């Protein structure tokens, strides 16, 4: 289905449903954009978090057993 066909079908909907569709679409686009920004930021900082001794000081505890205190 092409863009013009999608728009034609959307125009057949009542105004309230079109507004809901637009709101949900914008929300989804924003969520995807936010996820993409977080992924890019994580990739940029990966080397720092992998190699900087100040940031990896506690990673040597990763292999130890964890016991929850209650």
The first five atom37 places (N, CA, C, CB, O) and aatype in JSON, in Angstrom:
{
  "aatype": [20, 20, 20, 20, 20, 20, 20, 20, 20, 20, 20, 20, 20, 20, 20, 20, 20, 20, 20, 20, 20, 20, 20, 20, 20, 20, 20, 20, 20, 20, 20, 20, 20, 20, 20, 20, 20, 20, 20, 20, 20, 20, 20, 20, 20, 20, 20, 20, 20, 20, 20, 20, 20, 20, 20, 20, 20, 20, 20, 20, 20, 20, 20, 20, 20, 20, 20, 20, 20, 20],
  "atom_mask": [
    [1, 1, 1, 1, 1],
    [1, 1, 1, 1, 1],
    [1, 1, 1, 1, 1],
    [1, 1, 1, 1, 1],
    [1, 1, 1, 1, 1],
    [1, 1, 1, 1, 1],
    [1, 1, 1, 1, 1],
    [1, 1, 1, 1, 1],
    [1, 1, 1, 1, 1],
    [1, 1, 1, 1, 1],
    [1, 1, 1, 1, 1],
    [1, 1, 1, 1, 1],
    [1, 1, 1, 1, 1],
    [1, 1, 1, 1, 1],
    [1, 1, 1, 1, 1],
    [1, 1, 1, 1, 1],
    [1, 1, 1, 1, 1],
    [1, 1, 1, 1, 1],
    [1, 1, 1, 1, 1],
    [1, 1, 1, 1, 1],
    [1, 1, 1, 1, 1],
    [1, 1, 1, 1, 1],
    [1, 1, 1, 1, 1],
    [1, 1, 1, 1, 1],
    [1, 1, 1, 1, 1],
    [1, 1, 1, 1, 1],
    [1, 1, 1, 1, 1],
    [1, 1, 1, 1, 1],
    [1, 1, 1, 1, 1],
    [1, 1, 1, 1, 1],
    [1, 1, 1, 1, 1],
    [1, 1, 1, 1, 1],
    [1, 1, 1, 1, 1],
    [1, 1, 1, 1, 1],
    [1, 1, 1, 1, 1],
    [1, 1, 1, 1, 1],
    [1, 1, 1, 1, 1],
    [1, 1, 1, 1, 1],
    [1, 1, 1, 1, 1],
    [1, 1, 1, 1, 1],
    [1, 1, 1, 1, 1],
    [1, 1, 1, 1, 1],
    [1, 1, 1, 1, 1],
    [1, 1, 1, 1, 1],
    [1, 1, 1, 1, 1],
    [1, 1, 1, 1, 1],
    [1, 1, 1, 1, 1],
    [1, 1, 1, 1, 1],
    [1, 1, 1, 1, 1],
    [1, 1, 1, 1, 1],
    [1, 1, 1, 1, 1],
    [1, 1, 1, 1, 1],
    [1, 1, 1, 1, 1],
    [1, 1, 1, 1, 1],
    [1, 1, 1, 1, 1],
    [1, 1, 1, 1, 1],
    [1, 1, 1, 1, 1],
    [1, 1, 1, 1, 1],
    [1, 1, 1, 1, 1],
    [1, 1, 1, 1, 1],
    [1, 1, 1, 1, 1],
    [1, 1, 1, 1, 1],
    [1, 1, 1, 1, 1],
    [1, 1, 1, 1, 1],
    [1, 1, 1, 1, 1],
    [1, 1, 1, 1, 1],
    [1, 1, 1, 1, 1],
    [1, 1, 1, 1, 1],
    [1, 1, 1, 1, 1],
    [1, 1, 1, 1, 1]
  ],
  "atom_positions": [
    [[0.86, -1.17, 0.0], [0.0, 0.0, 0.0], [0.9, 1.23, 0.0], [-0.97, 0.0, 1.23], [1.81, 1.34, 0.82]],
    [[0.65, 2.14, -0.91], [1.46, 3.35, -1.03], [0.98, 4.46, -0.11], [1.44, 3.83, -2.45], [-0.06, 4.35, 0.54]],
    [[1.77, 5.51, -0.07], [1.46, 6.65, 0.79], [0.12, 7.27, 0.45], [2.55, 7.69, 0.7], [-0.68, 7.57, 1.35]],
    [[-0.14, 7.47, -0.82], [-1.4, 8.11, -1.21], [-2.6, 7.23, -0.83], [-1.42, 8.39, -2.72], [-3.65, 7.76, -0.45]],
    [[-2.45, 5.92, -0.92], [-3.53, 5.0, -0.53], [-3.75, 5.04, 0.98], [-3.21, 3.56, -0.98], [-4.89, 5.01, 1.45]],
    [[-2.67, 5.12, 1.72], [-2.78, 5.19, 3.19], [-3.5, 6.48, 3.59], [-1.39, 5.13, 3.85], [-4.39, 6.45, 4.43]],
    [[-3.1, 7.59, 2.99], [-3.73, 8.87, 3.3], [-5.2, 8.85, 2.92], [-3.01, 10.02, 2.58], [-6.05, 9.38, 3.64]],
    [[-5.51, 8.24, 1.79], [-6.91, 8.14, 1.36], [-7.74, 7.37, 2.38], [-6.99, 7.46, -0.02], [-8.86, 7.76, 2.71]],
    [[-7.17, 6.26, 2.88], [-7.88, 5.46, 3.89], [-8.02, 6.22, 5.21], [-7.14, 4.13, 4.13], [-9.06, 6.15, 5.86]],
    [[-6.98, 6.94, 5.59], [-7.03, 7.73, 6.83], [-8.11, 8.8, 6.73], [-5.65, 8.38, 7.13], [-8.82, 9.05, 7.69]],
    [[-8.23, 9.42, 5.57], [-9.23, 10.48, 5.38], [-10.65, 9.96, 5.49], [-9.04, 11.15, 4.04], [-11.58, 10.74, 5.69]],
    [[-10.84, 8.66, 5.36], [-12.17, 8.07, 5.5], [-12.59, 7.92, 6.97], [-12.21, 6.71, 4.82], [-13.76, 7.73, 7.27]],
    [[-11.61, 8.01, 7.87], [-11.89, 7.86, 9.3], [-12.53, 9.13, 9.85], [-10.6, 7.54, 10.07], [-12.33, 10.22, 9.31]],
    [[-13.3, 8.99, 10.93], [-13.82, 10.19, 11.62], [-12.65, 11.0, 12.21], [-14.83, 9.79, 12.76], [-11.58, 10.45, 12.47]],
    [[-12.88, 12.28, 12.4], [-11.82, 13.18, 12.87], [-11.21, 12.68, 14.18], [-12.37, 14.59, 13.05], [-9.99, 12.73, 14.34]],
    [[-12.02, 12.22, 15.1], [-11.48, 11.77, 16.4], [-10.51, 10.6, 16.22], [-12.64, 11.36, 17.34], [-9.49, 10.54, 16.9]],
    [[-10.83, 9.69, 15.33], [-9.93, 8.56, 15.09], [-8.66, 8.99, 14.35], [-10.65, 7.48, 14.28], [-7.58, 8.45, 14.59]],
    [[-8.8, 9.98, 13.47], [-7.6, 10.5, 12.79], [-6.67, 11.16, 13.78], [-7.99, 11.5, 11.68], [-5.46, 10.99, 13.71]],
    [[-7.23, 11.93, 14.71], [-6.41, 12.58, 15.74], [-5.71, 11.55, 16.62], [-7.27, 13.52, 16.61], [-4.53, 11.7, 16.95]],
    [[-6.43, 10.51, 17.0], [-5.83, 9.44, 17.81], [-4.7, 8.78, 17.04], [-6.89, 8.39, 18.2], [-3.64, 8.52, 17.61]],
    [[-4.91, 8.52, 15.77], [-3.88, 7.91, 14.93], [-2.64, 8.79, 14.87], [-4.43, 7.66, 13.52], [-1.51, 8.3, 14.97]],
    [[-2.84, 10.09, 14.69], [-1.72, 11.03, 14.62], [-0.97, 11.07, 15.95], [-2.21, 12.44, 14.25], [0.26, 11.04, 15.97]],
    [[-1.7, 11.14, 17.05], [-1.07, 11.17, 18.37], [-0.24, 9.92, 18.62], [-2.13, 11.32, 19.47], [0.9, 10.02, 19.1]],
    [[-0.79, 8.76, 18.31], [-0.06, 7.51, 18.52], [1.18, 7.42, 17.62], [-0.97, 6.32, 18.27], [2.22, 6.92, 18.03]],
    [[1.04, 7.91, 16.4], [2.16, 7.89, 15.46], [3.28, 8.8, 15.95], [1.71, 8.31, 14.06], [4.45, 8.4, 15.93]],
    [[2.95, 10.0, 16.38], [3.96, 10.92, 16.9], [4.63, 10.35, 18.14], [3.32, 12.29, 17.22], [5.85, 10.45, 18.29]],
    [[3.85, 9.74, 19.02], [4.41, 9.14, 20.23], [5.42, 8.04, 19.86], [3.28, 8.55, 21.12], [6.5, 7.97, 20.45]],
    [[5.07, 7.21, 18.91], [5.95, 6.12, 18.47], [7.24, 6.67, 17.86], [5.22, 5.21, 17.47], [8.32, 6.15, 18.13]],
    [[7.13, 7.69, 17.04], [8.3, 8.3, 16.42], [9.22, 8.88, 17.48], [7.89, 9.4, 15.42], [10.44, 8.71, 17.4]],
    [[8.66, 9.54, 18.48], [9.48, 10.12, 19.56], [10.19, 9.02, 20.35], [8.61, 10.96, 20.51], [11.36, 9.17, 20.7]],
    [[9.48, 7.93, 20.64], [10.09, 6.82, 21.38], [11.26, 6.22, 20.6], [9.04, 5.74, 21.69], [12.31, 5.94, 21.18]],
    [[11.08, 6.03, 19.3], [12.14, 5.48, 18.46], [13.33, 6.43, 18.4], [11.62, 5.2, 17.05], [14.48, 5.99, 18.44]],
    [[13.06, 7.72, 18.3], [14.12, 8.71, 18.28], [14.91, 8.72, 19.57], [13.55, 10.09, 18.02], [16.14, 8.81, 19.57]],
    [[14.19, 8.62, 20.69], [14.84, 8.58, 22.0], [15.72, 7.34, 22.12], [13.8, 8.61, 23.14], [16.85, 7.42, 22.6]],
    [[15.2, 6.2, 21.68], [15.96, 4.95, 21.72], [17.22, 5.06, 20.87], [15.09, 3.77, 21.24], [18.29, 4.59, 21.27]],
    [[17.09, 5.67, 19.7], [18.24, 5.84, 18.82], [19.3, 6.74, 19.46], [17.81, 6.42, 17.47], [20.49, 6.45, 19.37]],
    [[18.86, 7.82, 20.1], [19.81, 8.72, 20.77], [20.55, 8.0, 21.9], [19.09, 9.96, 21.32], [21.75, 8.19, 22.07]],
    [[19.83, 7.19, 22.65], [20.46, 6.45, 23.74], [21.45, 5.43, 23.22], [19.4, 5.76, 24.6], [22.51, 5.22, 23.81]],
    [[21.11, 4.79, 22.12], [22.03, 3.81, 21.53], [23.3, 4.47, 21.02], [21.34, 3.06, 20.37], [24.4, 3.96, 21.23]],
    [[23.15, 5.6, 20.38], [24.31, 6.34, 19.88], [25.19, 6.79, 21.03], [23.87, 7.55, 19.03], [26.42, 6.67, 20.96]],
    [[24.59, 7.3, 22.09], [25.35, 7.75, 23.25], [26.08, 6.59, 23.9], [24.43, 8.43, 24.27], [27.24, 6.73, 24.29]],
    [[25.43, 5.45, 24.01], [26.07, 4.27, 24.61], [27.25, 3.81, 23.77], [25.05, 3.13, 24.76], [28.29, 3.42, 24.31]],
    [[27.11, 3.84, 22.46], [28.21, 3.44, 21.58], [29.4, 4.39, 21.72], [27.75, 3.39, 20.12], [30.55, 3.95, 21.71]],
    [[29.12, 5.68, 21.83], [30.19, 6.66, 21.97], [30.95, 6.49, 23.29], [29.62, 8.07, 21.88], [32.16, 6.75, 23.34]],
    [[30.27, 6.06, 24.32], [30.9, 5.93, 25.64], [31.41, 4.53, 25.93], [29.92, 6.33, 26.7], [31.98, 4.3, 27.0]],
    [[31.22, 3.59, 25.02], [31.59, 2.2, 25.26], [33.06, 2.05, 25.63], [31.27, 1.36, 24.04], [33.39, 1.36, 26.6]],
    [[33.95, 2.67, 24.87], [35.39, 2.55, 25.16], [35.73, 3.1, 26.54], [36.2, 3.27, 24.1], [36.52, 2.51, 27.27]],
    [[35.13, 4.24, 26.89], [35.39, 4.81, 28.22], [34.96, 3.84, 29.32], [34.66, 6.15, 28.38], [35.71, 3.6, 30.26]],
    [[33.77, 3.31, 29.2], [33.27, 2.42, 30.24], [33.96, 1.06, 30.24], [31.79, 2.23, 30.08], [33.91, 0.34, 31.23]],
    [[34.61, 0.71, 29.14], [35.33, -0.56, 29.08], [36.76, -0.45, 29.58], [35.33, -1.08, 27.67], [37.29, -1.41, 30.13]],
    [[37.39, 0.7, 29.39], [38.82, 0.81, 29.63], [39.24, 1.8, 30.71], [39.47, 1.18, 28.38], [40.36, 1.71, 31.21]],
    [[38.39, 2.72, 31.08], [38.76, 3.72, 32.08], [38.75, 3.08, 33.47], [37.8, 4.93, 32.02], [37.7, 2.64, 33.92]],
    [[39.89, 3.03, 34.15], [39.97, 2.38, 35.46], [39.02, 2.98, 36.49], [41.38, 2.45, 35.97], [38.54, 2.27, 37.38]],
    [[38.75, 4.27, 36.38], [37.83, 4.88, 37.34], [36.4, 4.39, 37.14], [37.87, 6.4, 37.22], [35.59, 4.41, 38.07]],
    [[36.09, 3.96, 35.94], [34.73, 3.5, 35.65], [34.59, 1.98, 35.73], [34.31, 3.96, 34.28], [33.48, 1.46, 35.8]],
    [[35.72, 1.28, 35.72], [35.67, -0.19, 35.73], [36.15, -0.78, 37.06], [36.5, -0.75, 34.6], [36.31, -2.0, 37.16]],
    [[36.37, 0.05, 38.07], [36.95, -0.4, 39.33], [36.11, -1.51, 39.98], [37.08, 0.76, 40.28], [36.68, -2.4, 40.62]],
    [[34.81, -1.47, 39.84], [33.97, -2.48, 40.49], [33.69, -3.69, 39.61], [32.67, -1.86, 40.91], [33.07, -4.65, 40.06]],
    [[34.13, -3.66, 38.36], [33.84, -4.78, 37.47], [34.58, -6.05, 37.89], [34.21, -4.42, 36.04], [34.19, -7.14, 37.49]],
    [[35.65, -5.92, 38.68], [36.34, -7.12, 39.14], [35.48, -7.88, 40.16], [37.7, -6.76, 39.76], [35.81, -9.01, 40.51]],
    [[34.41, -7.29, 40.63], [33.48, -7.97, 41.54], [32.43, -8.78, 40.77], [32.78, -6.95, 42.46], [31.65, -9.52, 41.38]],
    [[32.41, -8.66, 39.47], [31.39, -9.32, 38.64], [31.4, -10.84, 38.79], [31.58, -8.96, 37.19], [30.35, -11.48, 38.67]],
    [[32.54, -11.41, 39.03], [32.66, -12.87, 39.1], [32.35, -13.43, 40.48], [34.05, -13.28, 38.68], [32.25, -14.65, 40.65]],
    [[32.21, -12.57, 41.47], [31.92, -13.04, 42.83], [30.46, -13.41, 42.99], [32.3, -11.96, 43.87], [29.58, -12.87, 42.3]],
    [[30.2, -14.35, 43.91], [28.83, -14.74, 44.2], [28.13, -13.59, 44.91], [28.79, -16.03, 45.08], [28.74, -12.83, 45.66]],
    [[26.85, -13.47, 44.66], [26.06, -12.42, 45.27], [25.06, -13.05, 46.23], [25.33, -11.57, 44.19], [24.29, -13.93, 45.85]],
    [[25.09, -12.58, 47.46], [24.14, -13.08, 48.46], [23.35, -11.89, 48.97], [24.87, -13.83, 49.64], [23.91, -10.91, 49.45]],
    [[22.05, -12.01, 48.86], [21.19, -10.92, 49.28], [21.05, -10.94, 50.8], [19.8, -11.02, 48.59], [20.76, -11.97, 51.4]],
    [[21.26, -9.77, 51.41], [21.08, -9.65, 52.86], [19.64, -9.31, 53.14], [22.03, -8.57, 53.47], [19.06, -8.41, 52.52]],
    [[19.05, -10.04, 54.07], [17.65, -9.76, 54.4], [17.5, -9.35, 55.83], [16.77, -10.96, 54.12], [16.39, -9.08, 56.28]]
  ]
}
